[in-house]
Amino acid sequence: LAKTTQPISMDSYEGQEVNITCSHNNIATNDYITWYQQFPSQGPRFIIQGYKTKVTNEVASLFIPADRKSSTLSLPRVSLSDTAVYYCLVGEGRGSTLGRLYFGRGTQLTVWP
Amino acid sequence: SAVISQKPSRDICQRGTSLTIQCQVDSQVTMMFWYRQQPGQSLTLIATANQGSEATYESGFVIDKFPISRPNLTFSTLTVSNMSPEDSSIYLCSVEDRDRGNYEQYFGPGTRLTVT
């Protein structure tokens, strides 16, 4: 499984765009990149998943360069409710190995008013 | 998307006792997963529970300590046996679903266990 490296914490203000970068230098050809969000006292929640280039959904965008050794989760115009821990996961089967997920330390995003 | 419930939501237990945590899913799923999240830490996978077969445990976790049952495709239990204060954690179950072309995992709300 590819190891991931993320910043431990990030701060932002309401209305700003936040970009969280994840390094995964040993990503394999079959690996996908998946991001999860976790609020205190809740289980993680799926945000977005991608293999290459750019993926966008209603809550975020995921940018993946051609070499796929890193990825950037972009949250547009964050609000206080986006304060959470964000996890980057890499693995076969689109973010998991036969369904199993191995979480790293994650990035604590704090949004200030 | 799958909806998952867990019981109990929290419990305080004495050292040496056991607690069984229930996980119920609103749809039939092949694989269910159990995770532990210790205070201030990330999630750690305990085991994979498949219906009709023995659970598969990750390194560092054993069946005698964390026996798992999977009697059908919508239900699983995790027992934390002979508890010690080090077992104080949040225990979460999850299932994988393929939705909108993505392989997403859905997590339950967790069971907060405190061992005294």
Boltz contact constraints between the chains, C-beta under 6 A:
constraints:
  - contact:
      token1: [A, 43]
      token2: [B, 92]
      max_distance: 6.0
  - contact:
      token1: [A, 43]
      token2: [B, 107]
      max_distance: 6.0
  - contact:
      token1: [A, 43]
      token2: [B, 108]
      max_distance: 6.0
  - contact:
      token1: [A, 43]
      token2: [B, 110]
      max_distance: 6.0
  - contact:
      token1: [A, 44]
      token2: [B, 107]
      max_distance: 6.0
  - contact:
      token1: [A, 46]
      token2: [B, 104]
      max_distance: 6.0
  - contact:
      token1: [A, 49]
      token2: [B, 102]
      max_distance: 6.0
  - contact:
      token1: [A, 94]
      token2: [B, 103]
      max_distance: 6.0
  - contact:
      token1: [A, 95]
      token2: [B, 103]
      max_distance: 6.0
  - contact:
      token1: [A, 99]
      token2: [B, 31]
      max_distance: 6.0
  - contact:
      token1: [A, 99]
      token2: [B, 96]
      max_distance: 6.0
  - contact:
      token1: [A, 100]
      token2: [B, 45]
      max_distance: 6.0
  - contact:
      token1: [A, 103]
      token2: [B, 42]
      max_distance: 6.0
  - contact:
      token1: [A, 103]
      token2: [B, 43]
      max_distance: 6.0
  - contact:
      token1: [A, 105]
      token2: [B, 42]
      max_distance: 6.0
  - contact:
      token1: [A, 106]
      token2: [B, 42]
      max_distance: 6.0
